[in-house]
Every structure is written in C-alpha cells, then in structure tokens.
Amino acid sequence: MAADNSNAEQRFALIKENLAEFLNEEIIKKVVDEGGHPKIYWGTATTGRPHCGYLVPAIKMAQFLAAGCELTVLLADIHGFLDNLKAPLELVMHRAEFYRYTISTLLGAVGVSTEKLKIVLGSSYQKSAEYVMDVYKMASIISEHDAKKAGAEIVKQTDNAPLSGLLYPILQVLDEQYLDVDAQFGGVDQRKLFIAAKEWLPKLGYKERAHLMNPMVPGLHGGKMSSSDPDSKIDLLDSPETVAKKIKKAHAAPQVTEDNGLLAFIEYVLLPASGLRGKKEFKVERERDGLETLVYEDIEKIREDYKNDILTPQLIKPAITRDLNALLAPIQEAFKNNKEWQEIAEKAYPPPPKKEKKVKNKGTRYPGGGKPEEKALPMRTNGDAPAEATEAAPSAQ
Ligand SMILES: N[C@@H](Cc1ccc(O)cc1)C(=O)O
C-alpha cells in the first residue's frame, strides 16, 4: 500500500525530501497547510534520448504527485531548438512525442497515480499572440548581460552563439506565468534561471513563484559522462542484460562514498521509489558468501557500511541491477506493446548511419546486384535529414 501522506506535515516533508534548495517555500507551505494542491512544473528540453539520469527528477516528481501536487511536465520543444540549434525543430518535436510516452509511463511505473499529471508541449502555447508579446516586452526591459548571465549554465555558450540563446531564459521565465503554477522544479543547474524568474516576472506585473531544486547527482556509470561512449549511459529501454553489463562496468572505488554514482542512485532513486510503494528499503543479497541478506532503510547506514567495506561495489552492483530492472520492466513492456511509440522512436532517434565497410561486405543484398558502393544507403549518409533516414532503418530497439 502507498505511504500515508494524508496530513499537511507529511505532505510537505515529502515535497521537500532530498532537495538541495527550496526558494520561497512559504508559497507551497501555505497551499499545503490549507489542504490544497500546489501546482508545480518541471521543464525539459526535448533533445537527447532520456536515460537513467532522468529517474532522479522523475522520482522527485512522483513524490510531488504522491504528496497531492498538481504536476505539469513541460516538453520544451522550442527550447531544444533555441539552445544553439541542438536539433532542428522537426526533430525536437518528434523527440517531444517520444518524451511524452516515456515520462507518462515512467511515472506510472513508479506506482503513483498520474491523475494530477499534465504533459504540455511548449509550442502549444509559446506561439500565442499574448505570449509572444510578453517575450517582446521582457526583451525590452532585460539587458543582454542579464539574459546571458541567467542562461550561463544551461544555454550552450560559444563565440558566435545565435541570438536565440538570449531568448531561452526569457521564455523559461514566462513559462511559470503561462503554465499557471505556484512553483518550478529543476536541478540546481537551473538556479540562475530561477533567480531570474523571481526578479523578472514582477517587472511585467506577474507574481513571484517558489523554486525547488534537486542536487546534481553523479551518474550511475561513475567517472566522466560521455555521450559518445554508449556504455556510459543506461537507456531506459536497455534490456536487463545490457543494464547488468553496464552496471558491472560502472566505476566505483571501494570505501569512497563521495561522488559515488552507485550510492547516489540508491539515495535518489531506489530508496525513495521503494518509499513510494510503502516502505523505504534496499536489500543486498550475500548468498554467494554464505551470509544473510542485508536490509537497509536509510542511506546513512548504507554509507557507513560502504566506508567500512561491509558493502562493496561487487555486492551492491547486482542489487542495483535487480531494482533498476524492476523499475524499467513496465516501461519496456509498455514500449513493446505500443506501435505508435515504437514508430516515434525511429523518427526521433534514428540509428546512426551504417558504416561504409559493412555495406561493401554485404553488397549482394542489393537487388539486381549492381554496384552497392555507389547506391549504398544514400539517405542515411545525409546527417541533415535523420527523420527520413530512419524509414529504411531497423527498429530502434
Ligand atoms: N532549462 C531546462 C529546460 C526548460 C525549458 C523551459 C522551461 O520553462 C523549463 C525548463 C533544461 O535545462 O533542461
């Protein structure tokens, strides 16, 4: 059974749990004390493919839902495009659809009711006359310097950065008003944007919102995050075997608890996820060593045992693999049964073009024999048109 979150104190404690910072928390406290439903939103630019790092904000959002908040997830497609053209507009829109399926399934998989969850596409309101006029107004009163400062940690900074990077913070600030929320939630990397929102909204006569921030959590894989290394991130649709393989490879020094991705994953994902199901718990089986199973209810004890080498990376890796695979199973099941989601996956994240070498070896696959080298996958070599390129490509998963 779900944990009891019926009284105001428990609800507020659940909203605050594990946060690094909470600005203007009195705004939320008041709504909770009055028995209301605080309205919180989290925005994500729909660019990279969602990986296990998304479980950290997702679990926090599941806690908001469990605490009776109204949650809006903003699929910020236009932001993905404004940020130094991380992806062309058409692609970020396909990706937004992929995110929509992923996030709703993910929150459902954690076991919370998604009745109070709304998923909104940025472009569905950010092109309205009223919104656009507010963008102009804001652009006329915010200095270039301040807009740049607000986006410093989020918007890609380059020598010849496009002007759109200065619009990015203005739109994010206005989103709080247009999504009609009491608070915005994000990682502490959003801090400068959140402070800007506090300062800029009143300039247009709008009210200041509360801001909830998650700490930056080291990746599960340990070490440096590299998007070019496929083993460094665990995809939400990775098979149980792949998850096991990647976690096995994760770098974690024995006895070192600082900056430890494995411990952070237990603290920010697995423990709170089990808490949402009724009881915080993390089990470590030691059958192979002929010892009894260790059962933990808080991260402090886990840290202590890790420092003392009672808990080793070798022991916790299989335990994390077991719990993570259990968390991912319903998402993968839903993906398997949803043709539309599979189709959007192919459009949103087309597999990389096949290597030329392989094509040559398999020349006979081309009807009519012919000259495979010349005909080799003409569309796939065109990096500018990935959405079309997928049509000839195998399924994304
Ligand atoms: N800035 C967020 C994305 C975002 C975009 C628009 C918002 O209104 C909120 C959040 C990020 O870095 O991912």
The ligand as a MOL file (V3000), in Angstrom:
LIG
                    3D

  0  0  0     0  0            999 V3000
M  V30 BEGIN CTAB
M  V30 COUNTS 13 13 0 0 0
M  V30 BEGIN ATOM
M  V30 1 N 16.1820 24.7050 -18.8770 0
M  V30 2 C 15.6610 23.3580 -18.8220 0
M  V30 3 C 14.5540 23.1300 -19.7930 0
M  V30 4 C 13.3770 24.0290 -19.5750 0
M  V30 5 C 12.8640 24.7700 -20.6140 0
M  V30 6 C 11.7660 25.5880 -20.4380 0
M  V30 7 C 11.1980 25.6960 -19.1770 0
M  V30 8 O 10.1290 26.5220 -18.9870 0
M  V30 9 C 11.7030 24.9620 -18.1270 0
M  V30 10 C 12.8040 24.1250 -18.3260 0
M  V30 11 C 16.8010 22.3690 -19.0880 0
M  V30 12 O 17.9270 22.6980 -18.9730 0
M  V30 13 O 16.5870 21.2280 -19.4120 0
M  V30 END ATOM
M  V30 BEGIN BOND
M  V30 1 1 1 2
M  V30 2 1 2 3
M  V30 3 1 2 11
M  V30 4 1 3 4
M  V30 5 1 4 5
M  V30 6 2 4 10
M  V30 7 2 5 6
M  V30 8 1 6 7
M  V30 9 1 7 8
M  V30 10 2 7 9
M  V30 11 1 9 10
M  V30 12 2 11 12
M  V30 13 1 11 13
M  V30 END BOND
M  V30 END CTAB
M  END
